[in-house]
Amino acid sequence: MLDHGRPRAARGVERFASRSTVGLLALLIGSLGFLLLMVLVRTAWAPLYRADQRVADTLNAWVAGKDLLLAALRGLTDFGGHTILMRVLVLATAYLLIRRQVRLAAYVVVTALGALILDPTLKLLVGRLRPVVDMPVAFAPGMSFPSGHALGSFVSYGVLVLVFMPAVPRRWRTPFVSVAVLLVAVVGFTRIALGVHHISDVLAGWLLGAAWLAITAGAFRQWHGDGRAGIGDAGAGLAPEARDELRPAPAEDRVLARPWRVAAELAVAWVMVLGLVYGAGLLVTDVLSGFALVASDEAAVRWFVEQRRPVLDPLATVGSRIGNTHSILTATLAAVVLIVAWRRRLRPIVFLAAVMLGEVTLFLVTSSVVNRPRPAVPALGPEIPPTASFPSGHVAAPLCLYGALAVLTWQWSGGWLRWVTATAAAVIPLCVALARLYWGVHHPLDLAGSLLLAAGWVTACWYAVRPGHQPGARQKEE
């Protein structure tokens, strides 16, 4: 109340100062810190080089020869690589465009492209070589300063925090930011531990990322018609006024009215489908083992192997990769983002998550207990999973994923989109199935087992979750 007696200009100056402090500090610390490190590296300042080498030698001695730790480090470092970061940012951009947040989408694209340009340019300008250690455990091409993984992760996860912060409830904002900070820190540590970057390379990447985020955030606010400079009120994100549009499901207060009932129904259905597929597997491996059906199953695999041609091998490789774990995870994540952006509901995501989680567990259990050997033919390549032959996980996964998407789209939409998804649900698993037969790693009856698993489980999930239920609709859920 006392502020009413103060000049409007004075209150405006205070608001500007309070909201621009974070951005100004990020810009000053980031830019000056990066320039200082770059000068020290370019002039080969001995204390810095000795400290870098000491850290590199210590971590190299700690991780060398520890296969499990190295596997974990290599997996975690990918969260700062171009592949994962580009996919995450592309999905974020698609989400924003569907929600008609064109300015925020442009901010994501421009900020990401800027980091992508700065990294190789500065590497060539500085020209620092990668660390030299006694027992190399990883290799990375190009120069060392600054760390592209550190810069890319800082900018990418920082962009996600700034853009989507308004959609996060206040009680979850600290965990949201903490996860982003932890990811950036872990990525930076893995680059040093794997011996592909000095600690000063990683620090430089973080400092440059902070400066670049401050610059682009300030530019966005000016373009957005907001006179405040810098990142501003970091707790409110870049565009607090877009909160309702950024929220995944603003009209869906309760995703499931009776979650425990749904969980119980899914558990019962999982056991029933397991028994169905397991029984089919026992018929193939035991009851019918001496019959003509199983003999023709083996003959069909041999026929596919005889059709191998150099021109067909790459097509079979592509078909097989469509059904591998990496491709299915990527497609599932893309589907989740697009469904939330388009339908503004979380209930279909629960349905999709139940379908894919159930598919993985059903496949692993049934393949282990049935334990049918792979076909006795030479496989096309070395990429053969350690699991058994019945059912095919490569075929079951796309059957479940694209089948679930087809039934969702069939309810939501009409016309061409309905038929496109239905066609994809049939054609994509068929291509994967033919590729697995061509590779010589599955029998036709293994693929039939996958179809049985997918049809039973998707149907059960649809009945239990009822993803078509509308919030607020007078529709019984008992």
N, C-alpha and C positions, 0 to 999 in steps of 0.2 A: 504493500500500500504506500510505503514511503517513496517508491519509485515514481508515483504519479506527479510528484513535485519536481522531478528532475527533468532536464531538457531531453527531448526525444533523441537528439544526436548523440548525447552522452550514453544513453541506454543502448543505442545501436552500436556504438564503438565497443561497449562491454560485451555485447552478444557476439560481435564479430571476433573479438579477441578470444573469448572462451571457446567458441566453436572452431576456430582455426588453429588452436594451439597444437592439437594432435598432428594435424597435417603439416604444420610448420616444423615441428620437431622431427617428424619422420623425414621430411625433405632435407633439413639441415644435417641431421645425424647421418642419414643414409648417403647423401651426396658427398659430404666432407669426409666421412669415414671411408667410403669407396675410393675417392681420389687419393687419400693418404696411403691406403694399401697399394693402390696401383703405382704410385710413385716409388714406394719402398720396394716393390717387386721389380719394377723396371730398372732401379738402380742397384738391384741385388744386395740389399742391406743385409749384412752378415747376421746380426742377431735374429732377424725374422726367418732367414733361411735355416739357421741352426734349429730354431724352435719348430719350424715346420718338419724338418727331417727327423727330429727327435720324436715327435708325435707319430709320424708315419712309421718309423721303425718299431716303436712300442706297440702300436695297434697291429702291425703286420705280424709281429712275433706272437701276439695274443690270438689272432684268428687263424693263422696258417695251420693246416692239418686238421681243423675242426669242421668236418663236412656238414654237420647239421647246422652249425652256426653260420657257415658260409652260405648254405642254401637259404637260410632265413634272411641274411643280409641282401642276397641277390633278389629275393622276392620283394623285400621292403623298398629297395632302391628303385624299383620300377614305378613306385608311386610318384617319383619325380621325373620319370622319363617322358619323352614326347608322346609315346603311344597312349598311355593312360591319361595324361593331362589334356591332350587334344580331344580325346573322346569325352572326357568330363565337361570340357568347355563347350564342345559342340552340342552336347545334350542340354547344357545350361542355356545356351543361345537359342536352341529350338524351343525350350520351355518358355523363355521370355517372349519369343516371337509369337507363339501360340496364344500367350496371355496378352499380346498386343503391347508389350513393353519394349518398343523399338529402340528407344534411347538407351535403355539399360543393356539391351542386346548389342548395340553398337559399341557401348563402353567395354563389354566383355571382349569383343572381337579385337578392337583397337589395342587394348591393354595387352592381350595375349600376343598379338602380332608384334607389338613393340618389344616385348621381352624376347621373342623369337629372333628379332633382328639384332638386338643389342648383344646377345650372347656370342654368336660367331664373329661379329665385328670386333668386339673387344678382345676376344681370344687372339685374333690375328694381329691386332694392334699391340698387345702386350707380348705375345710370343713366348709364354712360359711353358716349359716342358712338364710332362707328367712326373709324379714322384718315382724315384728309383728305390726299390726295396729288395731285401735279400730273398724273399720267397713270394713272388707275385701270385696273387690269387684271382685277379681280374684284369681285364684289358678294356681300355676306352680309347677311341681314336681322337685325333685333334689335339689342340693345346689345352692347358690346364686352368688358366686364370681368365675370368672367374668361373666358378662351377655352374654349368648350365642347369644341372638338376636342382641346385640350391636356389638359383634365380627363378627357374620355372615353377618350382613348387611354391615358393614364397608368393610370387605374383598370382598364380592360378588359384591357390587356396585363399589368398587374401582377397581376390576378386569375388570369390563365392561368399566370403564372410560379409564384405561390404554390400553386395547386391542383395543377398537373401536375409540379412539380419532383421529387417522389419517384419518378416514373416515368422520369425522365431519368437515364441512366448518369452517374456522377460525371465522367467525362472530357468529357462533352458539356454539363455544366451551365453552364460559363462562356460557351460560344458561345450557348446557349439564352437566358441572361439578356442577353447582349450584343445579340442580335437584337431582343429586346423593347425594350431601352434605345434602340437605334438607330431603331426605328420611332417611338417616342415623340418623340425628338429631331427626326427628319425632319418629322413632322407639325407640331410646333411651329414649325419654321423655315419651312415652307410657308405657315403662317398669317400670319407677319410679312412674308415676301417677296411674297405676293399682296396685301398692303396691307389686309387685313381685320381685323388685330389689332395692337395695340401689343406691344412686347416684354414690358412689365409684365403685360399680359393673359395671355400665355403662361406666364410665370413663376408667376403667381397660380394658373393652372390646374394646373400641376405640383405646387405646394406644397399646394393643397387636395386634390389626388388622393393625395398621400403621407399627409396627415393622415387622410383618409377610409379608406384602406386599413389604416392602423394601428388605427383604431377598430374597423372591422368584423372585422379579424383577431383582435383581442383579444376581441371579443364572441363570435366563433366558438369560440375556445379555451375560454372559460367554458362555452358551451353544449355543447361537445364533451366536457366533463368534464375538461378540462385546466386546472389552476390557473395555468398560466403566462400572463403578460400579454403583450400586443403581438404582433408578428409572430413573435417567438421566434427559433428557429434557422432563419434564412432559407434556409440551404443545404439543409435537409431538407423545406421546404415546410410547408403547413398540417397535413397529415395523413400523416406518414411511414408509419404503420401500414397505409395503404391502397395501398402501392406496387404490390403484385401485381395489385390490381383496376384500378389506373390505367394500368398498362403495356399498350400496344396488343396485344401477342401474347406473353404470358409463356412459352408452351409451344413457340414457334416459333423455335428457335435459328438455323436457316438457312432463309431464304425460298426460295431456289432452290439445288438441289444443284449444278447445272451452268449457271451464268448465261451463260457464253460460248456454250454450245451453244444456249441459248434465244435469245440475241441474234442468232446466225447464222441460225437458223430464221426468226426474224421478219424479218430483212433479206431473205432469199430470198423469203418470202411477200409482203413489201411490193412487191418488183419484179414478182412475178407478178400481183398485184392491179392494180398500176399498168398493166401491159401489157394486162390484161383490160379495164379501164375506158377506157384510151386507145384501144384498138381499137374499143370500142363507140362512142366519141366520133367517131372517123374515119368509121365507117359512117354516122352521122347527118349529119355536116357535109360529107362528100365523096362516098362511094360511093353513098349513097341520096338524095343531095340533090335529085334530080329525080323521085323516086318519090312515089307517093300517100301513103306512110307519113309522110314529112316534111311534105307539104302538109296532111294531117289534123292533124299536130302543131300547126301554125300556126293552123288553124281552131279547134282546141280552146281555145287561149288566147283567141281573139277571142270565143268563146262565153262563156267565164267573165267576160270584161270586160263583155259585154252584160248579165250578170245582176247587175251592181252596184246596190245599193240602200242608202240611208242607214242602214237598220236593220242591214244586214249588214256595213257598213264597220268598226264597232268590233270585231265578232267576228273579222274577218279580221286586224285589227291585233293582237289578242291572240294569235291562232294563229301569226302571223308572229314575234311576240316570243318565243314559247316555244322557237323554234329559233335565236334569235340567240346570239351568243357569250357575252353576260353571263348569260343564263338557263342555258345549258348548263354554264358554269363553276360557277354556284351549285349546280345540281343534281348535278354531279359531286362537288363538295366535300361536299355533304350525304350523298351515297351513300357516299363514302369513310369519313366519320365513323361513319355508322350500321353499315356492314359491319364495321369494326374493333371497334366497341362490341359488336355482336351475336355475331359469329363468332370474335373474338379471334385473327384471323389476318391476315397481311400479303400472303400469296400472291394472294388475290383482288384486292387493290389493285394489285399488279403487272399482273395481267391487265387491269383496268379502265384503268390508266394507259397500257398498251400500245395498247389499243383506241382511246382518245381521241387520243393523240399521233399514232398512225398515221392516223387519220381526218383530222386537220387537215392533215398533210403530203400525204397522197394527194389530198385535195380541192384544195389550193393548186397542186400540180404539174399535175394533170390539167386543171383549169380553165384554167391558163395555156397549156398546150400545145395543147389542143383549141380554146380561144378561140372558142367559139360565141357569137354576138351575142345580146343580150337580145331578147325578142319585140318586134316592131315595133308596139307598142300603148302607149297612155298608162298609165304606172304609177300606182298608187293614191296613193303618197306619195313624198317625197324620199329616204327611207331605203333607198337601193339601194346595196349593196356595190359596190366598184369591180371585183370579180372578174367573170369571164365567166359564161355561163348554164349550161354543162354541166360537171360535175353540180351539183346544188343542195347547197350547204353547209348551208343551213338544214334540209334534210331528212336529209342524211347524218348529221349530228351526233346528232339524237334517235334515228335508227335504230340507230346504233352504241351510244349510251349505254343506252337502255332495252332494246335487244336484249341487250346484255351483262348487264344486271341481271336480265333475264328468265331467261337460261340459268343464271345463278348461283342464283337463287331456285328454279328448277325442280329443281336438284339438292339444294339444302339443305332445302327445305320441301315440304310437301304441303298439300292442301286449298285453302282460299280464297286464301291468300297467293300460291300458285303461279299461280292463274288471274288474280288481280288484276294481277300484274306482266306476265303474258303479254298481257292485254288492254291494259295501258298501252303495251306495246311495239308494239302494232298501232295503237291509237287515236291516241296522241299524234303520231307521225310522219304519220299520215293527215290529222289536223287541220292540221298545219304545211304539208303538201303542198297541200291545198285552198286554204289561205290564200295561198300563194305563186302559185298559178294565178290566184286572184282578184285579187291585186295586179298581175298581168300581168308578172311578172319572171322566170318560168320556163315552159318547155314541158313537156308530159307526159313526153317522152323524157328530159328532164333529170332528172326524178324517178326514172325507171327506171334511169338511170345511178347515182343515189345508192343505190338499192336494191342494185344489183350491187356497188357499192363496199362497202357495209355488210355484206352477206351474206358476201362473200369474205373481208374483213378480220377480222370477228368470229370466223368459223370458223377462220381461220389462227391467231389469237391464242389461241383455246381449245386448239387442238392443241399449240402451242408451249409455252405457260405451264402448261397443265393445272391450273387453279385448284382443281379438286376434290381434288387430291392432299393427303392428310392427313399432317402431320408424324409421323414414326416408323412410318408404315404400310409394310408390306413390299410396296412397289409400285415396279416398275422405272421409271426415268426415262430409260433410254436409248431 
